[in-house]
Amino acid sequence: MWIAVVGFGRVARPVLTLTLTGLVFGLIAMATSILFGGVGLPGETAAAWTVVPALAMDAFWGFVAGLIALGVQKARGEAR
């Protein structure tokens, strides 16, 4: 969905936009997990050391989506 919106839209910096979108998505998902409890026993949360790798992975997949969206823009002749 992100790729379609950014790839077919007129977003000036698709890679940066989707990398930051992935990071914000990770932060929101983590906050939601903390507030409402994660998978597992009630009160059980992920270990604190998993926060940075999880956010890095979300940012990475946002980066990959940004590269694909940039490719879509270039294919359409709209990349800047």
PyMOL Python script that loads the backbone (N, CA, C, O; Angstrom):
from pymol import cmd

cmd.read_pdbstr("""\
ATOM      1  N   MET A   1       0.824  -1.178   0.000  1.00  0.00           N
ATOM      2  CA  MET A   1       0.000   0.000   0.000  1.00  0.00           C
ATOM      3  C   MET A   1       0.877   1.253   0.000  1.00  0.00           C
ATOM      4  O   MET A   1       0.632   2.192  -0.758  1.00  0.00           O
ATOM      5  N   TRP A   2       1.900   1.257   0.857  1.00  0.00           N
ATOM      6  CA  TRP A   2       2.791   2.416   0.918  1.00  0.00           C
ATOM      7  C   TRP A   2       3.438   2.666  -0.440  1.00  0.00           C
ATOM      8  O   TRP A   2       3.547   3.808  -0.888  1.00  0.00           O
ATOM      9  N   ILE A   3       3.860   1.593  -1.082  1.00  0.00           N
ATOM     10  CA  ILE A   3       4.547   1.721  -2.366  1.00  0.00           C
ATOM     11  C   ILE A   3       3.608   2.340  -3.396  1.00  0.00           C
ATOM     12  O   ILE A   3       4.026   3.208  -4.163  1.00  0.00           O
ATOM     13  N   ALA A   4       2.370   1.920  -3.427  1.00  0.00           N
ATOM     14  CA  ALA A   4       1.410   2.453  -4.399  1.00  0.00           C
ATOM     15  C   ALA A   4       1.138   3.930  -4.150  1.00  0.00           C
ATOM     16  O   ALA A   4       1.122   4.727  -5.088  1.00  0.00           O
ATOM     17  N   VAL A   5       0.925   4.295  -2.896  1.00  0.00           N
ATOM     18  CA  VAL A   5       0.612   5.688  -2.578  1.00  0.00           C
ATOM     19  C   VAL A   5       1.772   6.602  -2.949  1.00  0.00           C
ATOM     20  O   VAL A   5       1.573   7.646  -3.570  1.00  0.00           O
ATOM     21  N   VAL A   6       2.975   6.209  -2.570  1.00  0.00           N
ATOM     22  CA  VAL A   6       4.144   7.050  -2.840  1.00  0.00           C
ATOM     23  C   VAL A   6       4.594   6.920  -4.298  1.00  0.00           C
ATOM     24  O   VAL A   6       4.971   7.911  -4.923  1.00  0.00           O
ATOM     25  N   GLY A   7       4.553   5.717  -4.832  1.00  0.00           N
ATOM     26  CA  GLY A   7       5.000   5.502  -6.212  1.00  0.00           C
ATOM     27  C   GLY A   7       4.119   6.184  -7.236  1.00  0.00           C
ATOM     28  O   GLY A   7       4.623   6.722  -8.222  1.00  0.00           O
ATOM     29  N   PHE A   8       2.816   6.173  -7.023  1.00  0.00           N
ATOM     30  CA  PHE A   8       1.898   6.812  -7.963  1.00  0.00           C
ATOM     31  C   PHE A   8       1.562   8.240  -7.563  1.00  0.00           C
ATOM     32  O   PHE A   8       0.941   8.970  -8.337  1.00  0.00           O
ATOM     33  N   GLY A   9       1.965   8.648  -6.362  1.00  0.00           N
ATOM     34  CA  GLY A   9       1.760  10.026  -5.922  1.00  0.00           C
ATOM     35  C   GLY A   9       2.925  10.891  -6.355  1.00  0.00           C
ATOM     36  O   GLY A   9       3.830  10.441  -7.058  1.00  0.00           O
ATOM     37  N   ARG A  10       2.886  12.116  -5.931  1.00  0.00           N
ATOM     38  CA  ARG A  10       3.957  13.058  -6.273  1.00  0.00           C
ATOM     39  C   ARG A  10       4.782  13.367  -5.034  1.00  0.00           C
ATOM     40  O   ARG A  10       4.846  14.515  -4.594  1.00  0.00           O
ATOM     41  N   VAL A  11       5.397  12.368  -4.486  1.00  0.00           N
ATOM     42  CA  VAL A  11       6.239  12.518  -3.304  1.00  0.00           C
ATOM     43  C   VAL A  11       7.656  12.798  -3.771  1.00  0.00           C
ATOM     44  O   VAL A  11       8.220  12.042  -4.563  1.00  0.00           O
ATOM     45  N   ALA A  12       8.230  13.891  -3.275  1.00  0.00           N
ATOM     46  CA  ALA A  12       9.538  14.333  -3.757  1.00  0.00           C
ATOM     47  C   ALA A  12      10.671  13.384  -3.362  1.00  0.00           C
ATOM     48  O   ALA A  12      11.562  13.138  -4.176  1.00  0.00           O
ATOM     49  N   ARG A  13      10.666  12.855  -2.168  1.00  0.00           N
ATOM     50  CA  ARG A  13      11.739  11.978  -1.680  1.00  0.00           C
ATOM     51  C   ARG A  13      11.140  10.670  -1.185  1.00  0.00           C
ATOM     52  O   ARG A  13      10.948  10.504   0.020  1.00  0.00           O
ATOM     53  N   PRO A  14      10.844   9.745  -2.075  1.00  0.00           N
ATOM     54  CA  PRO A  14      10.151   8.517  -1.672  1.00  0.00           C
ATOM     55  C   PRO A  14      10.950   7.633  -0.724  1.00  0.00           C
ATOM     56  O   PRO A  14      10.368   7.009   0.163  1.00  0.00           O
ATOM     57  N   VAL A  15      12.261   7.562  -0.887  1.00  0.00           N
ATOM     58  CA  VAL A  15      13.058   6.683  -0.026  1.00  0.00           C
ATOM     59  C   VAL A  15      13.080   7.225   1.396  1.00  0.00           C
ATOM     60  O   VAL A  15      12.849   6.476   2.346  1.00  0.00           O
ATOM     61  N   LEU A  16      13.351   8.501   1.551  1.00  0.00           N
ATOM     62  CA  LEU A  16      13.367   9.114   2.884  1.00  0.00           C
ATOM     63  C   LEU A  16      11.975   9.060   3.519  1.00  0.00           C
ATOM     64  O   LEU A  16      11.837   8.740   4.699  1.00  0.00           O
ATOM     65  N   THR A  17      10.962   9.369   2.739  1.00  0.00           N
ATOM     66  CA  THR A  17       9.593   9.370   3.249  1.00  0.00           C
ATOM     67  C   THR A  17       9.196   8.000   3.782  1.00  0.00           C
ATOM     68  O   THR A  17       8.646   7.903   4.879  1.00  0.00           O
ATOM     69  N   LEU A  18       9.464   6.949   3.032  1.00  0.00           N
ATOM     70  CA  LEU A  18       9.040   5.620   3.473  1.00  0.00           C
ATOM     71  C   LEU A  18       9.963   5.039   4.542  1.00  0.00           C
ATOM     72  O   LEU A  18       9.526   4.209   5.339  1.00  0.00           O
ATOM     73  N   THR A  19      11.222   5.454   4.577  1.00  0.00           N
ATOM     74  CA  THR A  19      12.096   5.030   5.672  1.00  0.00           C
ATOM     75  C   THR A  19      11.580   5.598   6.989  1.00  0.00           C
ATOM     76  O   THR A  19      11.481   4.884   7.986  1.00  0.00           O
ATOM     77  N   LEU A  20      11.254   6.878   6.986  1.00  0.00           N
ATOM     78  CA  LEU A  20      10.708   7.496   8.196  1.00  0.00           C
ATOM     79  C   LEU A  20       9.324   6.938   8.537  1.00  0.00           C
ATOM     80  O   LEU A  20       8.976   6.803   9.710  1.00  0.00           O
ATOM     81  N   THR A  21       8.541   6.618   7.512  1.00  0.00           N
ATOM     82  CA  THR A  21       7.233   6.009   7.746  1.00  0.00           C
ATOM     83  C   THR A  21       7.381   4.657   8.424  1.00  0.00           C
ATOM     84  O   THR A  21       6.618   4.334   9.334  1.00  0.00           O
ATOM     85  N   GLY A  22       8.359   3.859   7.987  1.00  0.00           N
ATOM     86  CA  GLY A  22       8.616   2.573   8.625  1.00  0.00           C
ATOM     87  C   GLY A  22       9.033   2.734  10.076  1.00  0.00           C
ATOM     88  O   GLY A  22       8.614   1.958  10.935  1.00  0.00           O
ATOM     89  N   LEU A  23       9.857   3.740  10.354  1.00  0.00           N
ATOM     90  CA  LEU A  23      10.299   3.992  11.724  1.00  0.00           C
ATOM     91  C   LEU A  23       9.125   4.410  12.610  1.00  0.00           C
ATOM     92  O   LEU A  23       8.987   3.920  13.731  1.00  0.00           O
ATOM     93  N   VAL A  24       8.291   5.301  12.116  1.00  0.00           N
ATOM     94  CA  VAL A  24       7.119   5.740  12.880  1.00  0.00           C
ATOM     95  C   VAL A  24       6.146   4.576  13.076  1.00  0.00           C
ATOM     96  O   VAL A  24       5.560   4.428  14.148  1.00  0.00           O
ATOM     97  N   PHE A  25       5.978   3.760  12.050  1.00  0.00           N
ATOM     98  CA  PHE A  25       5.136   2.567  12.179  1.00  0.00           C
ATOM     99  C   PHE A  25       5.642   1.685  13.315  1.00  0.00           C
ATOM    100  O   PHE A  25       4.856   1.200  14.128  1.00  0.00           O
ATOM    101  N   GLY A  26       6.955   1.478  13.368  1.00  0.00           N
ATOM    102  CA  GLY A  26       7.536   0.663  14.431  1.00  0.00           C
ATOM    103  C   GLY A  26       7.304   1.254  15.808  1.00  0.00           C
ATOM    104  O   GLY A  26       7.007   0.528  16.757  1.00  0.00           O
ATOM    105  N   LEU A  27       7.437   2.572  15.923  1.00  0.00           N
ATOM    106  CA  LEU A  27       7.198   3.231  17.208  1.00  0.00           C
ATOM    107  C   LEU A  27       5.744   3.083  17.649  1.00  0.00           C
ATOM    108  O   LEU A  27       5.468   2.811  18.817  1.00  0.00           O
ATOM    109  N   ILE A  28       4.822   3.263  16.711  1.00  0.00           N
ATOM    110  CA  ILE A  28       3.401   3.119  17.039  1.00  0.00           C
ATOM    111  C   ILE A  28       3.078   1.676  17.407  1.00  0.00           C
ATOM    112  O   ILE A  28       2.337   1.430  18.359  1.00  0.00           O
ATOM    113  N   ALA A  29       3.627   0.725  16.664  1.00  0.00           N
ATOM    114  CA  ALA A  29       3.379  -0.690  16.970  1.00  0.00           C
ATOM    115  C   ALA A  29       3.938  -1.053  18.349  1.00  0.00           C
ATOM    116  O   ALA A  29       3.314  -1.802  19.100  1.00  0.00           O
ATOM    117  N   MET A  30       5.114  -0.517  18.672  1.00  0.00           N
ATOM    118  CA  MET A  30       5.712  -0.807  19.961  1.00  0.00           C
ATOM    119  C   MET A  30       4.896  -0.190  21.098  1.00  0.00           C
ATOM    120  O   MET A  30       4.671  -0.828  22.127  1.00  0.00           O
ATOM    121  N   ALA A  31       4.457   1.046  20.905  1.00  0.00           N
ATOM    122  CA  ALA A  31       3.638   1.702  21.921  1.00  0.00           C
ATOM    123  C   ALA A  31       2.317   0.962  22.119  1.00  0.00           C
ATOM    124  O   ALA A  31       1.854   0.795  23.248  1.00  0.00           O
ATOM    125  N   THR A  32       1.720   0.526  21.024  1.00  0.00           N
ATOM    126  CA  THR A  32       0.476  -0.236  21.118  1.00  0.00           C
ATOM    127  C   THR A  32       0.693  -1.551  21.858  1.00  0.00           C
ATOM    128  O   THR A  32      -0.137  -1.956  22.672  1.00  0.00           O
ATOM    129  N   SER A  33       1.799  -2.207  21.576  1.00  0.00           N
ATOM    130  CA  SER A  33       2.113  -3.459  22.246  1.00  0.00           C
ATOM    131  C   SER A  33       2.320  -3.251  23.745  1.00  0.00           C
ATOM    132  O   SER A  33       1.890  -4.072  24.555  1.00  0.00           O
ATOM    133  N   ILE A  34       2.967  -2.170  24.104  1.00  0.00           N
ATOM    134  CA  ILE A  34       3.192  -1.886  25.521  1.00  0.00           C
ATOM    135  C   ILE A  34       1.875  -1.564  26.212  1.00  0.00           C
ATOM    136  O   ILE A  34       1.623  -2.034  27.321  1.00  0.00           O
ATOM    137  N   LEU A  35       1.030  -0.758  25.558  1.00  0.00           N
ATOM    138  CA  LEU A  35      -0.236  -0.354  26.170  1.00  0.00           C
ATOM    139  C   LEU A  35      -1.227  -1.506  26.312  1.00  0.00           C
ATOM    140  O   LEU A  35      -1.889  -1.641  27.341  1.00  0.00           O
ATOM    141  N   PHE A  36      -1.322  -2.321  25.291  1.00  0.00           N
ATOM    142  CA  PHE A  36      -2.352  -3.356  25.282  1.00  0.00           C
ATOM    143  C   PHE A  36      -1.824  -4.758  25.500  1.00  0.00           C
ATOM    144  O   PHE A  36      -2.595  -5.718  25.477  1.00  0.00           O
ATOM    145  N   GLY A  37      -0.536  -4.896  25.711  1.00  0.00           N
ATOM    146  CA  GLY A  37       0.046  -6.204  25.957  1.00  0.00           C
ATOM    147  C   GLY A  37       0.356  -6.926  24.667  1.00  0.00           C
ATOM    148  O   GLY A  37      -0.412  -6.879  23.706  1.00  0.00           O
ATOM    149  N   GLY A  38       1.475  -7.585  24.662  1.00  0.00           N
ATOM    150  CA  GLY A  38       1.891  -8.329  23.480  1.00  0.00           C
ATOM    151  C   GLY A  38       1.316  -9.725  23.478  1.00  0.00           C
ATOM    152  O   GLY A  38       0.444 -10.061  24.279  1.00  0.00           O
ATOM    153  N   VAL A  39       1.813 -10.519  22.576  1.00  0.00           N
ATOM    154  CA  VAL A  39       1.401 -11.909  22.485  1.00  0.00           C
ATOM    155  C   VAL A  39       2.066 -12.669  23.621  1.00  0.00           C
ATOM    156  O   VAL A  39       3.248 -12.462  23.893  1.00  0.00           O
ATOM    157  N   GLY A  40       1.355 -13.511  24.259  1.00  0.00           N
ATOM    158  CA  GLY A  40       1.922 -14.294  25.350  1.00  0.00           C
ATOM    159  C   GLY A  40       1.098 -14.129  26.611  1.00  0.00           C
ATOM    160  O   GLY A  40      -0.086 -13.795  26.564  1.00  0.00           O
ATOM    161  N   LEU A  41       1.739 -14.368  27.724  1.00  0.00           N
ATOM    162  CA  LEU A  41       1.052 -14.268  29.001  1.00  0.00           C
ATOM    163  C   LEU A  41       0.727 -12.820  29.332  1.00  0.00           C
ATOM    164  O   LEU A  41       1.460 -11.917  28.929  1.00  0.00           O
ATOM    165  N   PRO A  42      -0.361 -12.582  30.061  1.00  0.00           N
ATOM    166  CA  PRO A  42      -0.693 -11.206  30.443  1.00  0.00           C
ATOM    167  C   PRO A  42       0.453 -10.580  31.252  1.00  0.00           C
ATOM    168  O   PRO A  42       1.011 -11.204  32.154  1.00  0.00           O
ATOM    169  N   GLY A  43       0.777  -9.357  30.909  1.00  0.00           N
ATOM    170  CA  GLY A  43       1.851  -8.653  31.609  1.00  0.00           C
ATOM    171  C   GLY A  43       3.232  -8.945  31.059  1.00  0.00           C
ATOM    172  O   GLY A  43       4.202  -8.298  31.453  1.00  0.00           O
ATOM    173  N   GLU A  44       3.338  -9.905  30.159  1.00  0.00           N
ATOM    174  CA  GLU A  44       4.634 -10.260  29.586  1.00  0.00           C
ATOM    175  C   GLU A  44       4.904  -9.365  28.382  1.00  0.00           C
ATOM    176  O   GLU A  44       4.087  -9.297  27.464  1.00  0.00           O
ATOM    177  N   THR A  45       6.046  -8.679  28.379  1.00  0.00           N
ATOM    178  CA  THR A  45       6.399  -7.811  27.253  1.00  0.00           C
ATOM    179  C   THR A  45       7.727  -8.261  26.686  1.00  0.00           C
ATOM    180  O   THR A  45       8.434  -9.067  27.292  1.00  0.00           O
ATOM    181  N   ALA A  46       8.060  -7.740  25.529  1.00  0.00           N
ATOM    182  CA  ALA A  46       9.326  -8.082  24.882  1.00  0.00           C
ATOM    183  C   ALA A  46      10.487  -7.545  25.704  1.00  0.00           C
ATOM    184  O   ALA A  46      10.352  -6.540  26.401  1.00  0.00           O
ATOM    185  N   ALA A  47      11.602  -8.206  25.619  1.00  0.00           N
ATOM    186  CA  ALA A  47      12.796  -7.748  26.317  1.00  0.00           C
ATOM    187  C   ALA A  47      13.214  -6.387  25.776  1.00  0.00           C
ATOM    188  O   ALA A  47      13.038  -6.105  24.591  1.00  0.00           O
ATOM    189  N   ALA A  48      13.759  -5.556  26.629  1.00  0.00           N
ATOM    190  CA  ALA A  48      14.133  -4.196  26.255  1.00  0.00           C
ATOM    191  C   ALA A  48      15.165  -4.178  25.123  1.00  0.00           C
ATOM    192  O   ALA A  48      15.171  -3.244  24.320  1.00  0.00           O
ATOM    193  N   TRP A  49      16.024  -5.175  25.043  1.00  0.00           N
ATOM    194  CA  TRP A  49      17.065  -5.177  24.014  1.00  0.00           C
ATOM    195  C   TRP A  49      16.503  -5.387  22.613  1.00  0.00           C
ATOM    196  O   TRP A  49      17.223  -5.190  21.634  1.00  0.00           O
ATOM    197  N   THR A  50      15.252  -5.777  22.493  1.00  0.00           N
ATOM    198  CA  THR A  50      14.660  -5.991  21.175  1.00  0.00           C
ATOM    199  C   THR A  50      14.136  -4.711  20.535  1.00  0.00           C
ATOM    200  O   THR A  50      13.769  -4.716  19.360  1.00  0.00           O
ATOM    201  N   VAL A  51      14.096  -3.617  21.291  1.00  0.00           N
ATOM    202  CA  VAL A  51      13.522  -2.370  20.785  1.00  0.00           C
ATOM    203  C   VAL A  51      14.317  -1.837  19.591  1.00  0.00           C
ATOM    204  O   VAL A  51      13.740  -1.567  18.537  1.00  0.00           O
ATOM    205  N   VAL A  52      15.615  -1.686  19.741  1.00  0.00           N
ATOM    206  CA  VAL A  52      16.436  -1.106  18.675  1.00  0.00           C
ATOM    207  C   VAL A  52      16.451  -1.987  17.423  1.00  0.00           C
ATOM    208  O   VAL A  52      16.256  -1.467  16.325  1.00  0.00           O
ATOM    209  N   PRO A  53      16.675  -3.301  17.546  1.00  0.00           N
ATOM    210  CA  PRO A  53      16.627  -4.123  16.325  1.00  0.00           C
ATOM    211  C   PRO A  53      15.255  -4.107  15.635  1.00  0.00           C
ATOM    212  O   PRO A  53      15.179  -4.136  14.407  1.00  0.00           O
ATOM    213  N   ALA A  54      14.192  -4.061  16.411  1.00  0.00           N
ATOM    214  CA  ALA A  54      12.857  -4.026  15.815  1.00  0.00           C
ATOM    215  C   ALA A  54      12.630  -2.727  15.049  1.00  0.00           C
ATOM    216  O   ALA A  54      12.092  -2.741  13.942  1.00  0.00           O
ATOM    217  N   LEU A  55      13.038  -1.613  15.634  1.00  0.00           N
ATOM    218  CA  LEU A  55      12.889  -0.329  14.941  1.00  0.00           C
ATOM    219  C   LEU A  55      13.785  -0.259  13.708  1.00  0.00           C
ATOM    220  O   LEU A  55      13.392   0.290  12.678  1.00  0.00           O
ATOM    221  N   ALA A  56      14.986  -0.817  13.817  1.00  0.00           N
ATOM    222  CA  ALA A  56      15.897  -0.841  12.668  1.00  0.00           C
ATOM    223  C   ALA A  56      15.303  -1.674  11.533  1.00  0.00           C
ATOM    224  O   ALA A  56      15.422  -1.308  10.364  1.00  0.00           O
ATOM    225  N   MET A  57      14.674  -2.775  11.871  1.00  0.00           N
ATOM    226  CA  MET A  57      14.064  -3.629  10.844  1.00  0.00           C
ATOM    227  C   MET A  57      12.885  -2.926  10.182  1.00  0.00           C
ATOM    228  O   MET A  57      12.721  -3.015   8.965  1.00  0.00           O
ATOM    229  N   ASP A  58      12.064  -2.231  10.960  1.00  0.00           N
ATOM    230  CA  ASP A  58      10.945  -1.485  10.374  1.00  0.00           C
ATOM    231  C   ASP A  58      11.454  -0.375   9.457  1.00  0.00           C
ATOM    232  O   ASP A  58      10.903  -0.160   8.377  1.00  0.00           O
ATOM    233  N   ALA A  59      12.505   0.330   9.884  1.00  0.00           N
ATOM    234  CA  ALA A  59      13.090   1.379   9.042  1.00  0.00           C
ATOM    235  C   ALA A  59      13.690   0.769   7.775  1.00  0.00           C
ATOM    236  O   ALA A  59      13.576   1.353   6.697  1.00  0.00           O
ATOM    237  N   PHE A  60      14.323  -0.390   7.893  1.00  0.00           N
ATOM    238  CA  PHE A  60      14.901  -1.061   6.732  1.00  0.00           C
ATOM    239  C   PHE A  60      13.827  -1.407   5.710  1.00  0.00           C
ATOM    240  O   PHE A  60      14.007  -1.149   4.520  1.00  0.00           O
ATOM    241  N   TRP A  61      12.715  -1.986   6.149  1.00  0.00           N
ATOM    242  CA  TRP A  61      11.658  -2.351   5.206  1.00  0.00           C
ATOM    243  C   TRP A  61      11.006  -1.109   4.611  1.00  0.00           C
ATOM    244  O   TRP A  61      10.556  -1.141   3.466  1.00  0.00           O
ATOM    245  N   GLY A  62      10.948  -0.011   5.371  1.00  0.00           N
ATOM    246  CA  GLY A  62      10.489   1.249   4.802  1.00  0.00           C
ATOM    247  C   GLY A  62      11.434   1.737   3.708  1.00  0.00           C
ATOM    248  O   GLY A  62      10.998   2.249   2.676  1.00  0.00           O
ATOM    249  N   PHE A  63      12.747   1.569   3.950  1.00  0.00           N
ATOM    250  CA  PHE A  63      13.764   1.934   2.966  1.00  0.00           C
ATOM    251  C   PHE A  63      13.592   1.117   1.685  1.00  0.00           C
ATOM    252  O   PHE A  63      13.644   1.666   0.584  1.00  0.00           O
ATOM    253  N   VAL A  64      13.389  -0.183   1.830  1.00  0.00           N
ATOM    254  CA  VAL A  64      13.181  -1.057   0.665  1.00  0.00           C
ATOM    255  C   VAL A  64      11.915  -0.637  -0.088  1.00  0.00           C
ATOM    256  O   VAL A  64      11.916  -0.568  -1.317  1.00  0.00           O
ATOM    257  N   ALA A  65      10.848  -0.358   0.644  1.00  0.00           N
ATOM    258  CA  ALA A  65       9.610   0.093   0.000  1.00  0.00           C
ATOM    259  C   ALA A  65       9.843   1.418  -0.726  1.00  0.00           C
ATOM    260  O   ALA A  65       9.287   1.646  -1.800  1.00  0.00           O
ATOM    261  N   GLY A  66      10.670   2.294  -0.135  1.00  0.00           N
ATOM    262  CA  GLY A  66      10.994   3.564  -0.774  1.00  0.00           C
ATOM    263  C   GLY A  66      11.752   3.376  -2.075  1.00  0.00           C
ATOM    264  O   GLY A  66      11.501   4.081  -3.053  1.00  0.00           O
ATOM    265  N   LEU A  67      12.676   2.429  -2.089  1.00  0.00           N
ATOM    266  CA  LEU A  67      13.402   2.143  -3.327  1.00  0.00           C
ATOM    267  C   LEU A  67      12.470   1.639  -4.416  1.00  0.00           C
ATOM    268  O   LEU A  67      12.598   2.026  -5.578  1.00  0.00           O
ATOM    269  N   ILE A  68      11.537   0.779  -4.046  1.00  0.00           N
ATOM    270  CA  ILE A  68      10.570   0.268  -5.017  1.00  0.00           C
ATOM    271  C   ILE A  68       9.673   1.399  -5.511  1.00  0.00           C
ATOM    272  O   ILE A  68       9.394   1.493  -6.707  1.00  0.00           O
ATOM    273  N   ALA A  69       9.222   2.257  -4.598  1.00  0.00           N
ATOM    274  CA  ALA A  69       8.379   3.397  -4.983  1.00  0.00           C
ATOM    275  C   ALA A  69       9.141   4.340  -5.909  1.00  0.00           C
ATOM    276  O   ALA A  69       8.564   4.880  -6.853  1.00  0.00           O
ATOM    277  N   LEU A  70      10.430   4.542  -5.647  1.00  0.00           N
ATOM    278  CA  LEU A  70      11.252   5.365  -6.524  1.00  0.00           C
ATOM    279  C   LEU A  70      11.325   4.737  -7.917  1.00  0.00           C
ATOM    280  O   LEU A  70      11.263   5.439  -8.926  1.00  0.00           O
ATOM    281  N   GLY A  71      11.459   3.408  -7.964  1.00  0.00           N
ATOM    282  CA  GLY A  71      11.455   2.703  -9.245  1.00  0.00           C
ATOM    283  C   GLY A  71      10.141   2.886  -9.992  1.00  0.00           C
ATOM    284  O   GLY A  71      10.132   3.052 -11.212  1.00  0.00           O
ATOM    285  N   VAL A  72       9.030   2.857  -9.256  1.00  0.00           N
ATOM    286  CA  VAL A  72       7.718   3.087  -9.877  1.00  0.00           C
ATOM    287  C   VAL A  72       7.655   4.502 -10.440  1.00  0.00           C
ATOM    288  O   VAL A  72       7.185   4.716 -11.557  1.00  0.00           O
ATOM    289  N   GLN A  73       8.137   5.470  -9.649  1.00  0.00           N
ATOM    290  CA  GLN A  73       8.130   6.858 -10.135  1.00  0.00           C
ATOM    291  C   GLN A  73       8.983   7.016 -11.385  1.00  0.00           C
ATOM    292  O   GLN A  73       8.581   7.688 -12.335  1.00  0.00           O
ATOM    293  N   LYS A  74      10.163   6.397 -11.384  1.00  0.00           N
ATOM    294  CA  LYS A  74      11.038   6.492 -12.551  1.00  0.00           C
ATOM    295  C   LYS A  74      10.402   5.826 -13.769  1.00  0.00           C
ATOM    296  O   LYS A  74      10.509   6.334 -14.885  1.00  0.00           O
ATOM    297  N   ALA A  75       9.747   4.700 -13.556  1.00  0.00           N
ATOM    298  CA  ALA A  75       9.088   4.004 -14.653  1.00  0.00           C
ATOM    299  C   ALA A  75       7.956   4.845 -15.242  1.00  0.00           C
ATOM    300  O   ALA A  75       7.666   4.771 -16.436  1.00  0.00           O
ATOM    301  N   ARG A  76       7.327   5.638 -14.392  1.00  0.00           N
ATOM    302  CA  ARG A  76       6.248   6.514 -14.855  1.00  0.00           C
ATOM    303  C   ARG A  76       6.784   7.831 -15.400  1.00  0.00           C
ATOM    304  O   ARG A  76       6.026   8.619 -15.968  1.00  0.00           O
ATOM    305  N   GLY A  77       8.071   8.077 -15.237  1.00  0.00           N
ATOM    306  CA  GLY A  77       8.690   9.300 -15.736  1.00  0.00           C
ATOM    307  C   GLY A  77       8.494  10.496 -14.835  1.00  0.00           C
ATOM    308  O   GLY A  77       8.587  11.635 -15.292  1.00  0.00           O
ATOM    309  N   GLU A  78       8.217  10.254 -13.534  1.00  0.00           N
ATOM    310  CA  GLU A  78       7.964  11.345 -12.618  1.00  0.00           C
ATOM    311  C   GLU A  78       9.038  11.529 -11.565  1.00  0.00           C
ATOM    312  O   GLU A  78       8.902  12.410 -10.716  1.00  0.00           O
ATOM    313  N   ALA A  79      10.091  10.743 -11.581  1.00  0.00           N
ATOM    314  CA  ALA A  79      11.143  10.877 -10.564  1.00  0.00           C
ATOM    315  C   ALA A  79      11.900  12.173 -10.780  1.00  0.00           C
ATOM    316  O   ALA A  79      12.107  12.623 -11.908  1.00  0.00           O
ATOM    317  N   ARG A  80      12.305  12.758  -9.663  1.00  0.00           N
ATOM    318  CA  ARG A  80      13.046  14.036  -9.732  1.00  0.00           C
ATOM    319  C   ARG A  80      14.487  13.807  -9.432  1.00  0.00           C
ATOM    320  O   ARG A  80      15.277  14.752  -9.439  1.00  0.00           O
TER     321      ARG A  80
END
""", "prot")
cmd.dss("prot")
cmd.show_as("cartoon", "prot")
cmd.util.cbc("prot")
cmd.orient("prot")
